[in-house]
Amino acid sequence: MNRIALFVVSFVILVSTLVYADQEKIQRGVSWLGGQQSQDGAFYSAGGFADALQVTAESVSVLDKSQNAVFDKAAASAFVDQDRQSHTEALYWKILIKSLSQQSVTAEFESIKANQNRDGGFGSYQGYDSNPLDSAFALKAALIAEPSNASLISNVLSYLLQTQQSSGAFVLNLSNQQSVYVTSLVLSALNSLKFHFQISSEIEKATDFLVNQLNTSDSATLTAWQKAIAIIAIRQATVDATDYKSVSDALFDEQLANGSWQDDAYTTALILKSSQAVSSVTPPAVVTEASVSGRALNRESGAPVAGANVQLYSYDTSAVVATLASNGQGLFQIKEIPAGNYQIEIAAAGYLPVSADLNLVAGRNLELGNVHLEAVSTQAVLQGTVLSAEDGQVLPNVVVSAGGASANTDQSGFYRLTLAPGDVAIEVSLAGYQTVTASATLAAGSVSTFSPSLYL
């Protein structure tokens, strides 16, 4: 599992055919869902498919990104505060809801970190055996609470990849049958890391498993919410809906006259989340050629990034092979490319660019799925890891001060400060160690690393 470098470059784009979900149906669904919030701030599943914490998190995450949604986010956060569940999954749902309200999630994530085992995976509670489900929730929580905690993320990712079945599925434990639900949650977590780790084959296998499950005769045994959660994960991995569009369309057509699906908040929230625009991507017509496609999105808002520059380079010669631009929905597809190794770069004005190495296979379209671009900030970031000069071990709870702000290092010795650009004085201190001072000039939109070692 090698890391993929992310670096700055510039480029250009392309188009694809879109099929849009009925906006009137979506709005009726959103209106119905918003009206299901109880006086205690929670949303409940009438069908009993999930507990109130999970239903509330899924409902709030949908309503928060929907236009004209009427609901009380503060009341939902208050419900989370009074909930006493403390297992890994519950803590993730709490982190999701609180993060949408810009609340601190430090306490919840510290509790999750206590549930990590030596194999890198997570159990439901401290000391419980690791399993893919809790590990996926922990990984998703880390990407919200501590996205720069490379050690934790790498370790749980390694655990998850080791548990993937030959079919591409993930199961709760070895006694369970292949699970659409667990595979969907793990795939959703893996999709967030595809531009940081070389995990495209694992993502493709999990995606193929879910697509096959949606199209086999056994799919009739899947509930509506199971189909929806699988489609959500698949759509994060690929913009090509050819193999499951009929399932998606049939699911969306099951909406009731009141705007809901099955009169159930959980099912309705998941189907609304799965109802994003579907693209119809055509595979290469010539079997000796390949293609690559994806969707450029704003990392923070999830909105499409139109006009993003997409450039494909030969891995061997660095020569430009193709230059295209994303369309109004952020979609792009580079076609008629000879099979081989390439590097793709995606950038847009006002965003930090990303790049990745690709292996394009003859006769196939490589799906990059959603490519999240981070907006360039007017602020500057100072980050790093503080170590002990005596033994090289990381030091938690070190106070790092700069530019009038301060932060404590976490359990992995990492800190991150968002500061105004310009000259700053830096001070690093921990009781029992010598204080370190330094100075730096920070540019707007830059990420600067300062990782000192402290002496006794």
N, C-alpha and C positions, 0 to 999 in steps of 0.2 A: 504494500500500500504506500506508494510514493506520493509526495505532495506535488501539486501543480502550482507553478509560480504564477502570481498575479502581478502584472506590471502595466505601466502607462504606454499607450500608443494611440493612433487615430486611424479612422477608416470610413466605410460607406455601405449599401442596403438592398431590399427586395419585397416581394408581395406574395400573397396566398389567398385562396378563396375562403370567406368566412360565412358561417351560418349562425345567426343570432338567436338566442333564446327570446321568447316572446316577452317583451318588456312589461306589457300589461299584466301578464301572469306573475312575473317577478314582483311587481309592485303590490299586487293583491296578496301575494305570499308574505311580503315584508310587513304589510299592514296587519295581516292576521297574526303574524308572529309577535309583533310589538305589543299587540293587545293581550298576549298570554302572560305578561309579567304579573306576578302576584304581589300582594301588598308588602310581603317581606323582601321584595326585590328579586326573587328567584323566578326561574322558568322551570316547569315540571313536565315530565313525559307522561302523557295520558296512557300510553301503551306500556309504561314501565320499562322501556328499553334502556334507560340510563338513569343514574341518580341526579338529583337536582343540581349538584355542583357542575357536572358535565354538561347537562342540558343548558344551564345558565351560561357557561363559557362558550359553547357553540352558538347559542342564540345571540349573545352580546357581540361576538366576533363578526357575525353576519350583519347584524343591525348597525354596528359601528361603521361599516363600510358602505351602507346602503343610503341612497338619497331619500330624503323625506321620511326616514324611519323615526317613529315616535316611541321612545322608551326612556327609562331612568337609569343611566349608567351608574350614578352615585349610589342608588339603592341596590344595584347588583353588587357593587363593591362592598357595601355594608353587609350584605348577606354573606359574602366571602369571609369577612372579618369575624363573623360569629360562628362560622362552620368550624367544627373541632376535628375533622378528619385530618390525618397526618401521614398517610401512606404516599408513596411516590406519585401515583397517578393524581390523587387529590391535590397534592402540592403543585403539580403542573397546571391543573385547571385554575388554581388560585393565582399562580404567576401570570397566566394568560389574561385573566380578567383584570388584575391589578395593573398590568403593564399597559392595557388599553386606556386606563385612567391615569397614566403617568405616575403611578404610586410605586414606592420602593418594594422590591421583591427579594431583598437581601436575606431576610429571615427565612423565607420559604425555601430559597435555593440552598442556604446553608444546611437546612434540614434534609434536603434531597442529597446533598453531597455526603452526608453521613451514611447513606444507604449504598454507597459504592463498595464493591468487593474487590479482592485482589485480582480477579480475572478481568477487571475493567467494567464489568456489567453492574447492573443495579437490581436490587430486590425491592419488595414492597416496603420493608422496614429494615432498619439496621440489623445485620446478622442473617437476614433472609437470603436464600439462594438467588443468584442472578437469573433473569429471564428476559427475553427480547421485548416483551410488552413494557415492563417498567423501565428497561434500558432506553427504549425509544422515547418514552415520556421524559426521562431524565435528559436525554440529548436535546429534545425540543426545548426543555426548560433552560438548558445551558445556552442555547442559541439566543434566548431572550435575555437571560440574566447576566451571563458572563461569556459573551461570544468570543472573547480573546483568551479564554482558558484553554489553551492548545493542548495541555497535558490531559485534562479530563476528557475533552472532546475526542482526542486521538485514541485514548484507551477504551472508551465506550464504543467508538466506531469499530475498533478492532474486534471487540467482543461480538458485536452484532454481525459483522461479516463472517465470523467463525460459526455462527449459528444458522446461517442461511442454508436451507435444504437444497438438494440438487435440482428440485423443481423450480427453485427461485422463491419458494414460500418461506415464511417465518412462522413458528408455532410457539405457543406459550410454554410448553415443555414437551418432552419426547413422547409423553402418553397422549398428547392432543393430536387431532387430525389437522391437516393443513388449514390455516385460518386466514380467511379474507380480511377479517378485522385487524389481526396482528400484522399481517403483511402490509396492509394499507398504511398503518401508523408508522411502521419502520420505513417504508418507502418514502413517506412524506418527510421523515427526518433526514433520510439519505439525500433526498433531492436538494436540501438546503446546503449540502456540502460538495456537490458535484464539481464545483469550480475550485475546490480547495484540495481535493483528494482524487486519485485515479480510481474511481469506483463506478465507472460507466457500465462495465459488464454486469456488476451486481444489481445496479438500477434496472438495466435492461431485462435481466432474468426475473426480477420481482414484478416489473411491469407486464412482461409476457404472461406470467402466472395469473395476474389479476385479469388481464384481458381474456385469457382462456376461460377463467372461472365465470366471467360474465357471458360467455358465448356457448358454454357447454349445456347439455340437457339438464345438468344439475343446478343450473342458475335459477331454476324455478323455486328451489329451496331457499334462495337468498332473500332476505327481507329488503324492503325498499331502502332502509337506511344503510344496510350493508352494501347494496349496489352503489348508493350515493357516495359512501366513504371510499369505495374502491375507485370510482370515477374521479374524485377529488385528487387522490394520490397519483393516478395515471396522468391526469391533465397537468400536474406539476412536472411530470417526467417527459411528456411528449405533447406536441401541439397537433399531432395526427390522430384524429378521432375516427378514422375510417373503420377500424375493427370493432368499435363498440358504440358508434353513433346511434344505431337503431335501439340499443338498450337504453341509452341516455334519453333519446326522444320519447320512448315509451314510458320511461319513468316520469319525465316532466309532464306528460299528458295525463298522468293519474291525479293531477291536482283537483281537489274538490271545489264545489261552487263557492265555498266560503273563503277560498284562497289557500287553505292548508293542504297538506298531504297526510291522510289518515287521521285528521284531527289531532295530530301529535306534534308538539313543539320540536322535539329532537329530530324526528324525521323531516319536518319542514325545514329546519335550519340547515341540515346536511344537503338536502336537495337544492335549496337556494344557493348554497356554497358551490355546488357542482354545476350550476347553470351558467357558467361563464361561456363566452363565445367559443365555438368549436371551429377549428380549421380543418380543411380537407387538403392534406399534403400528398402530392402524387409521388410515388416511388420512381426511381430512375427508369427510363424506358429502355436504355441499353444496359445489358447485364454486366458489361465491363466498366461501367461508370457508376459513380456514387453521388450522393447529395447530403447536405447537412442543413438542418432547420432549427428554429427556436423562437422564443418570444422575449423581447427586451422589456423589462418592467422596472418601475421605480421601486427601490427596496422598501422605502418607508410607507408609501401609499398603495402600492400594488398597481398603480395606473400604468397603462402602456406608454412606452417611450418611442414616439414616432420619429423617423428620420435618424435613427441611431446608425452610426457608421460600422459596417461589418466588413472585415477584410480577411481573406484567406491567404496564407503564405505556405510555400513549399517548406517542409521541415528540413530538407537537405540543403537547399540553395538559398532560402530566405526570399526567393522571388515571389512577387505578388501574383497569385493565381486568379483571384476573383475579388471584385469589389461591388458591394450592393448596399441598399439602405432598407431599414425596417419600414413597414407600412404604418398606416394610422392606428392599427391595433398592436403595434410593436413586433409583428411577425416578420420573419425573414426565412428564406430558403435559397441556398446556393446549389444550383443544379449542374449536371453534366460535368462532373469532376472525375478525373481518372482515380482509381483506387490507390491508396497510399497514405503516407503520414503527412500531416499538415499542422499548422498552428493557426487558430482563429483569434481575432482580436475584435472586441466590441466596445464602442465608445460613443458618447453623445455630448454635445455642449452642456456644460454644467454638471457633468457626472464623471466619476472616476472610472477609467476603462478597466476591462477584465480581459484575460486571455487564457487559452488552454491548448494543450497538445491534443490532436485528434488522430485516430486511425480510421479512415474511411474504407468501407468494404464494398466491393463490386456488387451492383444490383440492389444496394440497400440505402435507405435514408437514415442518417444518424440524427437522432433527436436530442437536442440539448435541453429541451423543455424551457422552463422559465429561467431567464438569465437576469438576475437582479442587479441593477446598477445603483451605486450609492451616490447621492447628490454631493457635489463639492460644497463643503461648509465654509462659511466666512470665519469660522473659528479655527483654531489649531489644536492638535492633539499631542500630548506628551504621554508616553507610556513606556513600560519596561518591567523588568523582573529584578528584584533585589536579592542578592545572594550573600551568604556569609563568606568572608575571605578566608576563614579558618578551615572550613571543610567543604565549601562549595554548595552547601545546602540552601534551599530557598528560605527566605525569612518572611513569615506572615506578620501582620499588624505593624509594619514599618510605616511611619508617617512621612509622606512625600508632599512637600509644599512648594508651590510655584505660582507666581502671578496672582497672589491673593487667594488662591484655592488650595485645598489639600485633600489627600485621599490616603487611606490605609491599604497596604498590600493585602491581597486575599491569601487563602491557604496555599496557593501555588506561588506566592511571592510576587504576584502581578499587580500592577496599578495602572490606572488610566485617568488622565486629567484633560478636560476640555477647557481651553484657555483663549483669551484674546491674543491675536497675533502681535509679534513684537519681541523686544528683549525681556527676558525673565530671569530672575534669580531662583535657583533650585536648592532646596535643603532637604536632606534625607536623614531621619533620626529614628533611633530605637534604643530604649533603655538598656544600658550595659555595653553599647557599641559607640564607636566614635562617629560623630556627625559628619556627613559629607555635604559639601556645598559645591555648586557649579553654576554656570550661566549658559544661556542658549538664546538664539534668535529664531523665533518660530514664524513661519509663513502661513498665511490664510489657506485653509484646505489641506495643510500638510500633516503628516503623522511622523513625529520624531520619537526615536527610541533612546532612552537613557536608562542603562541597567548597571548601577554601581554595586560594588562589593563592600561590605562593611567590616571593619576590623574591631576586635575587642579592645 
